[in-house]
Amino acid sequence: MPLLIRILLVFSPLVLLGEIYIGWKLYHTIEYAFSLDAFVLKTTLLAILAIFNLYPIFILLLRAIRKESSQKIAEKSNRVMDILLAYPFWYGALILVEVLPWLVFIDIIKYPIYPLYSQIKTQWIVFEYSITLAMFVFFSLYVLVRLFADSIRVKTTRVVYTVKDLPDNLDKLRIVHISDIHADKRTKSKKITRYVKKVNKLHPDIVFFTGDLIGTNKNDIKMAANILGKIKPTHKMYACLGDHDCRLDSEAVTAALKHYDIQVLEDVNEFVYVGGHGLMITALTNTYTKRPLLDDLTFLMGHQPRGSVDILISHQPTETVIELAAERGYQILLAGHTHGGQILLRPFGLTFALAKFETPFYRGFHKVEKMMVSINNGLGFTFVPLRYRAPAEVTLIELKGK
């Protein structure tokens, strides 16, 4: 069963219950605050609820008619479908997730003071309705602004990584890590160009691209590779293949990147020499359809000559690969794939993201033994056409000797 269908089947009933609960709360709050006609108010709220839920219904119906993967349908959505269906659904779902925990909390705290509740019922209702209305107004605006900002902006994340006995030639070496371009109808040439300009402003010495050049269409390969080829590192740009690259046409992606002087590495060790001192790059093709065999991993991470700094690049941040790389003494591991979660939820300070169900290494920097793991948010989208608390990202790692 496709991932999107599983998500819809599991979460839709929960979302519907949450929407009914919130709708009931909102109905009584608005009725109390504005004294509106009950029929008009109910009809309006039901219409808004229907609009927010048209997208999953449309996806399921279209899949039944076309017999096409639900994820492909969602990924291939056009601008009109996004504006009319996808954006309202995700906007409504995020308001629901932000508001629901607080409303439940307000209801729960009634019980410890229940013996006194009858005495302060009038004051409590006024307090509850005021808080409910304020929260809806606040989160409706907050989610809208945050969705818009996080979906278009590109953040630069900088970190200084200290290496013992680092040669002077490699001191202050600037490594830029990018990932998941996902060139498609949603991530067009203009957006990719802006991303590339952001990279070039960092004056990188070496650039690593950890896969997924394209999203849904092989026709976007040449355009994306051409723009990515405008990145100008001092030395070289290296890439590994991602899930979409392998699924659509890995050979065409490899050829296009090589044409623009981007070296694609597949399950190999490569030495990069900077002023006589070498970095050892181990590149893996680590995707759903192409997993590196354990024997190959053991050989690649084995007893070959090591560089002054050892770096492993992989599209997916698989735990087995990360643990083995740390065990074998790599200093840096670079990966993408997760989009930083793309949609991050933080009720009461707790972080929830679908990517966390796949791997704990889904965003940011991690330390595994002595190795630094960098997970880049990438640029494009998957079947969700928006980002929330996980904007696109360019990562700059500057080496520094102790």
BAMI-104499 format. One record per residue (C-alpha): residue number from 1; residue in one letter; y, x, z. Coordinates in steps of 0.02 Angstrom, whole numbers. Layout:
<pts>
pos_code_yy_xx_zz
NUM_A_Y_X_Z
...
</pts>
This chain:
<pts>
pos_code_yy_xx_zz
1_M_0_0_0
2_P_171_73_-48
3_L_280_138_93
4_L_422_15_62
5_I_304_-134_65
6_R_229_-73_230
7_I_403_-55_304
8_L_453_-230_246
9_L_293_-310_312
10_V_305_-224_481
11_F_491_-235_514
12_S_543_-396_425
13_P_471_-513_559
14_L_555_-408_695
15_V_719_-407_599
16_L_709_-596_574
17_L_681_-625_760
18_G_827_-509_799
19_E_938_-601_675
20_I_892_-771_748
21_Y_932_-708_924
22_I_1097_-631_869
23_G_1141_-783_763
24_W_1114_-896_913
25_K_1225_-783_1021
26_L_1359_-773_887
27_Y_1357_-960_857
28_H_1392_-1001_1040
29_T_1521_-862_1053
30_I_1622_-919_902
31_E_1605_-1102_950
32_Y_1672_-1063_1123
33_A_1812_-948_1063
34_F_1877_-1048_914
35_S_1811_-1226_937
36_L_1751_-1237_756
37_D_1653_-1381_682
38_A_1470_-1355_729
39_F_1400_-1401_558
40_V_1519_-1288_463
41_L_1486_-1144_582
42_K_1296_-1162_571
43_T_1302_-1174_381
44_T_1412_-1019_369
45_L_1301_-915_483
46_L_1143_-970_390
47_A_1225_-923_223
48_I_1271_-750_290
49_L_1094_-729_356
50_A_1022_-776_185
51_I_1136_-653_94
52_F_1083_-512_211
53_N_899_-547_174
54_L_901_-571_-15
55_Y_861_-389_-50
56_P_685_-376_26
57_I_641_-546_-49
58_F_700_-488_-220
59_I_601_-324_-207
60_L_441_-416_-161
61_L_462_-545_-299
62_L_505_-415_-431
63_R_355_-312_-382
64_A_241_-464_-396
65_I_310_-503_-570
66_R_318_-326_-640
67_K_168_-253_-548
68_E_273_-98_-519
69_S_288_9_-363
70_S_413_-65_-241
71_Q_485_108_-210
72_K_513_134_-396
73_I_600_-35_-409
74_A_713_10_-262
75_E_749_184_-330
76_K_790_120_-505
77_S_913_-11_-443
78_N_1072_-25_-544
79_R_1249_-33_-479
80_V_1256_-223_-483
81_M_1094_-240_-385
82_D_1155_-115_-256
83_I_1322_-204_-229
84_L_1251_-381_-225
85_L_1086_-351_-135
86_A_1052_-178_-64
87_Y_1220_-142_18
88_P_1232_-311_109
89_F_1052_-295_171
90_W_1074_-122_245
91_Y_1247_-163_312
92_G_1179_-317_401
93_A_1025_-225_464
94_L_1130_-86_539
95_I_1247_-208_626
96_L_1092_-292_697
97_V_1021_-128_762
98_E_1187_-74_838
99_V_1226_-240_924
100_L_1053_-302_976
101_P_1016_-176_1117
102_W_1182_-214_1201
103_L_1158_-403_1192
104_V_983_-387_1264
105_F_1051_-273_1401
106_I_1184_-401_1448
107_D_1050_-536_1459
108_I_934_-428_1563
109_I_1063_-380_1694
110_K_1080_-564_1739
111_Y_913_-563_1828
112_P_951_-441_1971
113_I_1102_-548_2016
114_Y_1018_-716_1977
115_P_1038_-787_2155
116_L_1227_-764_2133
117_Y_1229_-814_1949
118_S_1257_-1000_1984
119_Q_1412_-957_2084
120_I_1490_-847_1950
121_K_1418_-936_1797
122_T_1587_-989_1726
123_Q_1663_-815_1743
124_W_1503_-735_1676
125_I_1502_-844_1519
126_V_1682_-797_1482
127_F_1640_-613_1509
128_E_1482_-624_1401
129_Y_1566_-714_1256
130_S_1714_-594_1259
131_I_1601_-440_1258
132_T_1491_-515_1121
133_L_1638_-553_1008
134_A_1716_-382_1039
135_M_1552_-294_999
136_F_1531_-389_836
137_V_1707_-349_779
138_F_1691_-166_830
139_F_1519_-133_753
140_S_1558_-230_594
141_L_1703_-112_563
142_Y_1616_44_631
143_V_1459_23_525
144_L_1560_-14_368
145_V_1672_140_388
146_R_1527_252_440
147_L_1416_198_295
148_F_1555_230_171
149_A_1604_398_244
150_D_1427_466_268
151_S_1371_409_95
152_I_1507_504_3
153_R_1551_656_108
154_V_1466_826_105
155_K_1467_923_267
156_T_1451_1112_282
157_T_1339_1173_422
158_R_1361_1355_473
159_V_1250_1463_583
160_V_1246_1649_622
161_Y_1069_1715_633
162_T_1044_1877_728
163_V_908_1996_668
164_K_850_2147_765
165_D_863_2313_670
166_L_949_2230_522
167_P_1003_2361_393
168_D_1191_2377_369
169_N_1175_2320_187
170_L_1111_2151_247
171_D_1236_2130_388
172_K_1344_1975_354
173_L_1233_1926_206
174_R_1276_1745_164
175_I_1126_1635_127
176_V_1162_1459_66
177_H_1026_1327_79
178_I_1034_1165_-23
179_S_904_1032_-62
180_D_861_861_-134
181_I_990_837_-272
182_H_898_679_-331
183_A_997_663_-492
184_D_988_480_-545
185_K_1098_326_-569
186_R_1163_343_-392
187_T_1187_532_-391
188_K_1277_567_-553
189_S_1354_723_-628
190_K_1521_700_-540
191_K_1441_699_-368
192_I_1328_848_-407
193_T_1478_945_-473
194_R_1572_915_-311
195_Y_1420_976_-215
196_V_1411_1135_-320
197_K_1595_1170_-293
198_K_1565_1157_-107
199_V_1429_1289_-122
200_N_1535_1409_-224
201_K_1678_1399_-99
202_L_1561_1479_28
203_H_1543_1635_-82
204_P_1354_1646_-60
205_D_1256_1806_-85
206_I_1090_1715_-108
207_V_1058_1529_-134
208_F_895_1437_-98
209_F_861_1264_-170
210_T_712_1178_-87
211_G_666_1051_-220
212_D_689_875_-289
213_L_810_909_-430
214_I_786_735_-501
215_G_757_561_-431
216_T_681_436_-551
217_N_708_490_-731
218_K_658_645_-828
219_N_813_625_-937
220_D_919_686_-791
221_I_834_856_-783
222_K_946_947_-906
223_M_1108_876_-835
224_A_1062_920_-655
225_A_998_1095_-698
226_N_1155_1130_-800
227_I_1270_1087_-655
228_L_1162_1177_-528
229_G_1168_1330_-642
230_K_1355_1340_-610
231_I_1322_1402_-434
232_K_1371_1585_-434
233_P_1287_1687_-296
234_T_1318_1873_-285
235_H_1134_1909_-313
236_K_1018_1766_-362
237_M_971_1584_-339
238_Y_790_1538_-300
239_A_705_1368_-299
240_C_540_1284_-258
241_L_480_1117_-327
242_G_496_950_-237
243_D_398_787_-236
244_H_497_703_-375
245_D_494_861_-481
246_C_304_868_-472
247_R_283_681_-495
248_L_391_667_-650
249_D_378_834_-743
250_S_365_998_-646
251_E_355_1103_-805
252_A_515_1029_-877
253_V_606_1053_-711
254_T_547_1233_-699
255_A_597_1271_-878
256_A_770_1191_-858
257_L_809_1286_-698
258_K_750_1450_-771
259_H_859_1420_-924
260_Y_1010_1420_-808
261_D_953_1578_-719
262_I_879_1491_-567
263_Q_712_1571_-526
264_V_578_1445_-481
265_L_444_1515_-365
266_E_275_1431_-342
267_D_154_1493_-208
268_V_209_1673_-222
269_N_294_1815_-128
270_E_452_1885_-205
271_F_556_2034_-150
272_V_745_2026_-163
273_Y_830_2195_-149
274_V_1007_2208_-83
275_G_1074_2384_-82
276_G_900_2459_-69
277_H_838_2345_68
278_G_726_2198_32
279_L_708_2019_87
280_M_533_1949_66
281_I_534_1772_1
282_T_376_1667_15
283_A_393_1509_-89
284_L_273_1362_-76
285_T_247_1210_-184
286_N_221_1092_-38
287_T_228_910_-93
288_Y_124_752_-77
289_T_35_789_-241
290_K_24_979_-225
291_R_-24_1046_-55
292_P_-51_1234_-33
293_L_-230_1274_16
294_L_-259_1357_184
295_D_-336_1509_98
296_D_-181_1527_-11
297_L_-67_1512_140
298_T_-169_1642_234
299_F_-157_1761_87
300_L_30_1734_56
301_M_73_1754_240
302_G_-52_1894_264
303_H_-34_2082_270
304_Q_76_2112_118
305_P_223_2231_143
306_R_361_2142_235
307_G_549_2146_205
308_S_691_2177_323
309_V_701_1987_337
310_D_557_1870_292
311_I_603_1697_228
312_L_487_1554_183
313_I_548_1410_74
314_S_455_1245_59
315_H_506_1071_4
316_Q_417_979_143
317_P_433_1040_324
318_T_247_1023_359
319_E_203_1064_540
320_T_51_1167_491
321_V_155_1276_375
322_I_293_1297_504
323_E_173_1345_643
324_L_79_1468_532
325_A_241_1548_470
326_A_303_1571_648
327_E_135_1645_698
328_R_144_1768_552
329_G_316_1831_601
330_Y_435_1750_477
331_Q_615_1747_536
332_I_681_1599_434
333_L_601_1444_358
334_L_701_1331_241
335_A_648_1154_193
336_G_719_986_140
337_H_630_824_91
338_T_682_716_239
339_H_866_693_192
340_G_904_721_376
341_G_831_549_408
342_Q_963_474_290
343_I_979_321_405
344_L_990_375_588
345_L_996_248_729
346_R_1052_294_905
347_P_1040_147_1025
348_F_1084_205_1201
349_G_1085_386_1140
350_L_904_383_1079
351_T_879_439_898
352_F_768_340_780
353_A_733_383_597
354_L_587_344_482
355_A_572_529_442
356_K_526_562_624
357_F_361_471_595
358_E_318_604_466
359_T_377_761_555
360_P_479_811_708
361_F_566_938_595
362_Y_671_810_503
363_R_848_878_521
364_G_953_1023_584
365_F_896_1187_658
366_H_740_1218_763
367_K_670_1372_846
368_V_481_1396_834
369_E_432_1552_929
370_K_555_1680_856
371_M_578_1591_689
372_M_728_1483_642
373_V_687_1325_544
374_S_828_1249_440
375_I_805_1072_373
376_N_940_1027_246
377_N_999_846_225
378_G_1010_866_36
379_L_1128_768_-76
380_G_1046_614_-152
381_F_959_457_-93
382_T_782_389_-88
383_F_752_200_-94
384_V_899_173_25
385_P_1062_190_-75
386_L_1163_238_80
387_R_1176_367_218
388_Y_1213_332_400
389_R_1241_474_524
390_A_1156_592_401
391_P_1283_644_269
392_A_1243_761_125
393_E_1240_942_179
394_V_1265_1122_124
395_T_1194_1249_248
396_L_1266_1424_267
397_I_1164_1554_361
398_E_1250_1720_393
399_L_1139_1866_445
400_K_1199_1978_585
401_G_1122_2133_658
402_K_1103_2154_846
</pts>
